[in-house]
Amino acid sequence: MKIVVVEDDINMRKSLEFALGEYSEFEIIAYKNATEALRKMPQDCDLVITDINMPGMDGLTFIKELNGKFEVIVITGNATLNRAIESVRLGVKDFLTKPFEIDTLVEAIKRSETIAKKSRKKITTIKNSNFLATSPVLERALNLAKRAAKTDATVLLLGESGVGKELFANYVHQNSLREKGPFVALNMAAIPENLLESELFGFEKGAFTDASSSKKGHFELANGGTLFLDEIGEMPISLQAKLLRALQEKEVSPLGGSKPVKIDVRIVSATNANIQEKIKKGEFREDLYYRLNTIPVTIPPLKERTDEIEPIAVKTLERVCKEYDLDEKTFSKEALKELKEYGWPGNIRELISVVERAAILSENEAISKDDLFLESRQTKDEIGKMEKNLIVEVLNSVNNDKEEACKILGFSLEILELKLKKYHL
């Protein structure tokens, strides 16, 4: 539901934007004065919240100009009986005196006839074909991402592996002013350290032995659009200063180049690592973290979004059957129960993988519990948790002396490092 807020006090205006924006069913559009609101406000808005005492056109004149087209709630810090009477005469539904609790305003909004009518309808407030299902906790994260998208602020997506961070990054891009520009993604963990700099910043012909021609880096490829830096926590410390400089100066220096290249790029990054711990260990620059973390968005794991499991599974099953020209299939009640009760450490990525395999391998019209093979996965997960806990316990007992820990665990140093990375330790 679109709600227009007209408030000349910037602190009050921003507070209302933020507080009301926490409600996923509200889309807040704010203006600093009545003149601007009359000129720009959408004609399909559902409610207007306006101050009375404003420079230029005051609130009562503004309400008269609206001519009864919209329901209005008045907020004011200087209430008088005459103004309250005049507001009611003009059709104002509620008259709130500052300061007021945000819950009081929300209650007034929900009393609005237009809002109430829309609330009674089954409306999905955040729609995006990339998301197979939504839940209240996911919608809150999507709503925050959508609000962040309207600015050029950097966004840091936080969440476990497989929760859909790249989908979120795409969602930010699609809802931004850069939606017609390119969306370019780069996974920091997938590129060898010696190649990462050239992938980010590009290189000129002759910059190194195999550079037979020039190549644009991901920053230049994303010019005018959005650059998504996945697994930012895995970026080598040696390159972090160059990334910080690129963000601050809005320019990059290709390898072998003689002059920097100006860039206009919005950065969205993501990580499932504990960046604060990496900062303490000297593995991540604190100044870069604050630069990337202007607006953090935490994406909840699938185990906190259990109401999404069935619709995602059903839609995935429909897609796979159509894609591989299979007979239509369904889930048995036992299979659905198993899907809902499983812990999903791999999140949506794992769920989709399980459904795809079951759809292809099952010979029955109804996919059974046994077709999912979740019991064997559960056992594997439990073993993994035990191994992780054992490694932590041993490292703590030897004050993080990795060589000593390897002797106790029977690992080589290389294997220990791989397991530490695997378990994000």
Secondary structure as the mmCIF struct_conf table of DSSP 4:
data_model
#
loop_
_struct_conf.conf_type_id
_struct_conf.id
_struct_conf.beg_label_comp_id
_struct_conf.beg_label_asym_id
_struct_conf.beg_label_seq_id
_struct_conf.end_label_comp_id
_struct_conf.end_label_asym_id
_struct_conf.end_label_seq_id
STRN STRN1 LYS A 2 VAL A 6
BEND BEND1 ASP A 8 ASP A 8
HELX_RH_AL_P HELX_RH_AL_P1 ILE A 10 GLY A 21
TURN_TY1_P TURN_TY1_P1 GLU A 22 GLU A 22
BEND BEND2 TYR A 23 TYR A 23
TURN_TY1_P TURN_TY1_P2 SER A 24 GLU A 25
STRN STRN2 GLU A 27 TYR A 31
BEND BEND3 LYS A 32 ASN A 33
HELX_RH_AL_P HELX_RH_AL_P2 ALA A 34 LYS A 40
TURN_TY1_P TURN_TY1_P3 GLN A 43 ASP A 44
BEND BEND4 ASP A 46 ASP A 46
STRN STRN3 LEU A 47 ASP A 51
BEND BEND5 ILE A 52 ASN A 53
BEND BEND6 PRO A 55 MET A 57
HELX_RH_AL_P HELX_RH_AL_P3 GLY A 59 LEU A 66
TURN_TY1_P TURN_TY1_P4 ASN A 67 GLY A 68
BEND BEND7 LYS A 69 PHE A 70
STRN STRN4 VAL A 72 THR A 76
BEND BEND8 GLY A 77 ASN A 78
HELX_RH_AL_P HELX_RH_AL_P4 LEU A 81 ARG A 89
TURN_TY1_P TURN_TY1_P5 LEU A 90 GLY A 91
BEND BEND9 LYS A 93 LYS A 93
STRN STRN5 ASP A 94 THR A 97
BEND BEND10 LYS A 98 PRO A 99
HELX_RH_AL_P HELX_RH_AL_P5 ILE A 102 ARG A 111
BEND BEND11 SER A 112 SER A 112
HELX_RH_AL_P HELX_RH_AL_P6 GLU A 113 ARG A 120
BEND BEND12 LYS A 121 LYS A 121
BEND BEND13 THR A 125 ILE A 126
TURN_TY1_P TURN_TY1_P6 SER A 129 ASN A 130
BEND BEND14 LEU A 132 LEU A 132
HELX_RH_AL_P HELX_RH_AL_P7 PRO A 136 ALA A 149
TURN_TY1_P TURN_TY1_P7 LYS A 150 LYS A 150
BEND BEND15 THR A 151 THR A 151
STRN STRN6 VAL A 155 LEU A 158
TURN_TY1_P TURN_TY1_P8 SER A 161 GLY A 162
BEND BEND16 VAL A 163 VAL A 163
HELX_RH_AL_P HELX_RH_AL_P8 LYS A 165 GLN A 174
TURN_TY1_P TURN_TY1_P9 ASN A 175 ASN A 175
BEND BEND17 SER A 176 SER A 176
TURN_TY1_P TURN_TY1_P10 LEU A 177 LYS A 180
BEND BEND18 GLY A 181 GLY A 181
STRN STRN7 PHE A 183 ASN A 187
HELX_RH_3T_P HELX_RH_3T_P1 MET A 188 ALA A 190
BEND BEND19 ILE A 191 ILE A 191
HELX_RH_AL_P HELX_RH_AL_P9 GLU A 193 PHE A 201
STRN STRN8 PHE A 203 PHE A 203
TURN_TY1_P TURN_TY1_P11 LYS A 205 GLY A 206
BEND BEND20 ALA A 207 PHE A 208
TURN_TY1_P TURN_TY1_P12 THR A 209 ASP A 210
BEND BEND21 SER A 213 SER A 213
STRN STRN9 LYS A 215 LYS A 215
HELX_RH_AL_P HELX_RH_AL_P10 HIS A 218 LEU A 221
TURN_TY1_P TURN_TY1_P13 ALA A 222 GLY A 224
BEND BEND22 GLY A 225 GLY A 225
STRN STRN10 THR A 226 ASP A 230
TURN_TY1_P TURN_TY1_P14 GLU A 231 GLU A 231
HELX_RH_3T_P HELX_RH_3T_P2 ILE A 232 GLU A 234
BEND BEND23 MET A 235 MET A 235
HELX_RH_AL_P HELX_RH_AL_P11 ILE A 237 GLU A 249
TURN_TY1_P TURN_TY1_P15 LYS A 250 LYS A 250
STRN STRN11 GLU A 251 VAL A 252
STRN STRN12 LEU A 255 LEU A 255
TURN_TY1_P TURN_TY1_P16 GLY A 256 GLY A 256
BEND BEND24 SER A 258 LYS A 259
STRN STRN13 VAL A 261 LYS A 262
STRN STRN14 ARG A 266 THR A 271
BEND BEND25 ASN A 272 ALA A 273
HELX_RH_AL_P HELX_RH_AL_P12 ILE A 275 LYS A 280
TURN_TY1_P TURN_TY1_P17 LYS A 281 GLY A 282
BEND BEND26 GLU A 283 PHE A 284
HELX_RH_AL_P HELX_RH_AL_P13 GLU A 286 LEU A 292
BEND BEND27 THR A 294 THR A 294
STRN STRN15 ILE A 295 THR A 298
HELX_LH_PP_P HELX_LH_PP_P1 ILE A 299 PRO A 301
HELX_RH_3T_P HELX_RH_3T_P3 LEU A 302 GLU A 304
HELX_RH_3T_P HELX_RH_3T_P4 THR A 306 GLU A 308
HELX_RH_AL_P HELX_RH_AL_P14 ILE A 309 GLU A 323
TURN_TY1_P TURN_TY1_P18 TYR A 324 ASP A 325
HELX_LH_PP_P HELX_LH_PP_P2 LEU A 326 GLU A 328
STRN STRN16 THR A 330 PHE A 331
HELX_RH_AL_P HELX_RH_AL_P15 LYS A 333 GLU A 341
BEND BEND28 TYR A 342 TYR A 342
TURN_TY1_P TURN_TY1_P19 PRO A 345 GLY A 346
HELX_RH_AL_P HELX_RH_AL_P16 ASN A 347 LEU A 361
BEND BEND29 ASN A 364 GLU A 365
STRN STRN17 ALA A 366 ILE A 367
HELX_LH_PP_P HELX_LH_PP_P3 SER A 368 SER A 368
HELX_RH_AL_P HELX_RH_AL_P17 LYS A 369 LEU A 372
HELX_RH_AL_P HELX_RH_AL_P18 LEU A 374 SER A 397
TURN_TY1_P TURN_TY1_P20 VAL A 398 ASN A 400
HELX_RH_AL_P HELX_RH_AL_P19 LYS A 402 LEU A 409
TURN_TY1_P TURN_TY1_P21 GLY A 410 GLY A 410
HELX_RH_AL_P HELX_RH_AL_P20 LEU A 413 LYS A 422
TURN_TY1_P TURN_TY1_P22 TYR A 423 HIS A 424
#
